[in-house]
Amino acid sequence: MNDTRIFTVRPAGFADVETIFGLIKEHPQELLARPVYDIVQNVDRFLVCECEGQIVGTVSWGILPEIGVAMQPTVEIKSLAVRPGYMRCGIGRRLVGAAIEHVQLLAPTQIIVLTFTPEFFRKLGFREVAKASLMHKLYMGCINCAKYDSPFTCPEVAMALAT
Ligand SMILES: CC(C)(COP(=O)(O)OP(=O)(O)OC[C@H]1O[C@@H](n2cnc3c(N)ncnc32)[C@H](O)[C@@H]1OP(=O)(O)O)[C@@H](O)C(=O)NCCC(=O)NCCS
């Protein structure tokens, strides 16, 4: 049967913060939890996907001035989450596509992601890069994670959007 639901991607607003917070927390294995105040402070770097008045997905991006050329830093796609009952309907693809459109206006050196689902990002044009090229980012991200003894034994994959 055809899926007739309408999915709309739009910029997030303050009224969405609590829902975004909950959505990210629904995926503790794949995503770093983000404090409410971090989401509030960065709400203009979040997009949400709505379906029938409900938020069913979110994505955000972060600027990494410590990686890349001065004035043209690297941008990381992060906090990508789709509500479990809505997965495999094209929402993740739409959210990442819209985030890339926003980010490309900034003309970053590269757009990266750290992910446990490299197959999904490969379909969207990302290719694996050496983790060692993102050491500062790994240090900052991994400092709050106790699951692995080193970022190099962690199965998370570093990828960059192929240009
Ligand atoms: C990963 C995630 C965002 C994918 O979102 P989604 O809406 O289910 O993905 P889409 O429906 O847009 O899928 C796009 C394509 O990727 C494929 N795909 C989706 N999830 C995949 C997965 N886990 N493994 C492999 N391929 C996957 C789809 O089959 C589809 O392929 P097609 O175009 O050939 O049909 C979603 O599963 C999720 O929220 N996971 C938990 C949090 C997470 O892992 N976030 C990413 C952290 S970087």
The ligand as a Tripos MOL2 file, in Angstrom:
@<TRIPOS>MOLECULE
LIG
   48    50     1     0     0
SMALL
NO_CHARGES

@<TRIPOS>ATOM
      1 C1         19.4440    6.2080   10.9190 C.3       1 LIG1
      2 C2         18.0760    6.8740   10.7780 C.3       1 LIG1
      3 C3         18.1960    8.3550   10.9820 C.3       1 LIG1
      4 C4         17.5410    6.5870    9.3690 C.3       1 LIG1
      5 O1         16.3260    7.3000    9.1930 O.3       1 LIG1
      6 P1         15.1420    6.7240    8.2850 P.3       1 LIG1
      7 O2         14.1060    7.7740    8.1640 O.co2     1 LIG1
      8 O3         14.7210    5.4120    8.8170 O.co2     1 LIG1
      9 O4         15.9090    6.5290    6.9020 O.3       1 LIG1
     10 P2         15.2890    6.6830    5.4110 P.3       1 LIG1
     11 O5         13.9640    6.0380    5.3720 O.co2     1 LIG1
     12 O6         15.3790    8.1020    5.0000 O.co2     1 LIG1
     13 O7         16.3320    5.8140    4.5980 O.3       1 LIG1
     14 C5         17.0940    6.2910    3.4730 C.3       1 LIG1
     15 C6         17.8270    5.0860    2.8990 C.3       1 LIG1
     16 O8         18.7240    4.5370    3.8840 O.3       1 LIG1
     17 C7         18.3830    3.1900    4.1870 C.3       1 LIG1
     18 N1         18.5420    2.9950    5.6290 N.ar      1 LIG1
     19 C8         17.8350    3.5810    6.6290 C.ar      1 LIG1
     20 N2         18.2820    3.1500    7.8200 N.ar      1 LIG1
     21 C9         19.2950    2.2920    7.5710 C.ar      1 LIG1
     22 C10        20.1230    1.5070    8.4090 C.ar      1 LIG1
     23 N3         20.0210    1.5230    9.7450 N.pl3     1 LIG1
     24 N4         21.0470    0.7110    7.8120 N.ar      1 LIG1
     25 C11        21.1570    0.6740    6.4760 C.ar      1 LIG1
     26 N5         20.3860    1.4090    5.6100 N.ar      1 LIG1
     27 C12        19.4520    2.1850    6.1680 C.ar      1 LIG1
     28 C13        16.9380    3.0300    3.7540 C.3       1 LIG1
     29 O9         16.6210    1.7070    3.4490 O.3       1 LIG1
     30 C14        16.8900    3.9370    2.5360 C.3       1 LIG1
     31 O10        17.4820    3.2620    1.4300 O.3       1 LIG1
     32 P3         16.8620    3.3950   -0.0620 P.3       1 LIG1
     33 O11        16.9290    4.8560   -0.4140 O.co2     1 LIG1
     34 O12        17.7640    2.5420   -0.8750 O.co2     1 LIG1
     35 O13        15.4500    2.9050    0.0480 O.co2     1 LIG1
     36 C15        17.0480    6.2940   11.7950 C.3       1 LIG1
     37 O14        17.0600    4.9010   11.6760 O.3       1 LIG1
     38 C16        17.3470    6.6760   13.2520 C.2       1 LIG1
     39 O15        16.8350    7.6620   13.7720 O.2       1 LIG1
     40 N6         18.1500    5.8200   13.9220 N.am      1 LIG1
     41 C17        18.4660    6.0340   15.3590 C.3       1 LIG1
     42 C18        19.3810    7.2310   15.5690 C.3       1 LIG1
     43 C19        20.5950    7.2020   14.6730 C.2       1 LIG1
     44 O16        21.2350    6.1860   14.4480 O.2       1 LIG1
     45 N7         20.9420    8.3970   14.1540 N.am      1 LIG1
     46 C20        22.0810    8.5840   13.2830 C.3       1 LIG1
     47 C21        23.2340    8.9820   14.1310 C.3       1 LIG1
     48 S1         24.4950    9.7400   13.1670 S.3       1 LIG1
@<TRIPOS>BOND
     1     1     2 1
     2     2     3 1
     3     2     4 1
     4     2    36 1
     5     4     5 1
     6     5     6 1
     7     6     7 2
     8     6     8 1
     9     6     9 1
    10     9    10 1
    11    10    11 2
    12    10    12 1
    13    10    13 1
    14    13    14 1
    15    14    15 1
    16    15    16 1
    17    15    30 1
    18    16    17 1
    19    17    18 1
    20    17    28 1
    21    18    19 ar
    22    18    27 ar
    23    19    20 ar
    24    20    21 ar
    25    21    22 ar
    26    21    27 ar
    27    22    23 1
    28    22    24 ar
    29    24    25 ar
    30    25    26 ar
    31    26    27 ar
    32    28    29 1
    33    28    30 1
    34    30    31 1
    35    31    32 1
    36    32    33 2
    37    32    34 1
    38    32    35 1
    39    36    37 1
    40    36    38 1
    41    38    39 2
    42    38    40 1
    43    40    41 1
    44    41    42 1
    45    42    43 1
    46    43    44 2
    47    43    45 1
    48    45    46 1
    49    46    47 1
    50    47    48 1
@<TRIPOS>SUBSTRUCTURE
     1 LIG1         1 GROUP 0 **** ****
